[in-house]
């Protein structure tokens, strides 16, 4: 059974987010066009970072503006980005809590 830290409180995952992947395609003239496309859309908890600290008192990655908590998914990597409504976030750091593959805490930076 997962520890209390690694358990995901499903009721708190009320925000639908979209995980996007960057893809490149060749265009006429020898260049490349890059586009973001949605890979999958899980539910998550999206929170602002206040005072650059998590509620548990742990430090967040410098520059992080939001913490996104979600169920573990091996497709999440730092080269992806997150679309939440009309807002976009880069993934700065991924914490696979206790390496148990139950819960991910993502330090993210909003792209303005």
Secondary structure, DSSP 8 states (H G I E B T S, - for coil): ---TTT---GGG--EE-EEEEEEEEE-TTS-EEEEEEEEE--EEEEEE-BTTB-TTS-B--TT--EEEEEE--TT--TT-EEEETTEEEEEEEEEEGGG-SSEEEEEEEEE-
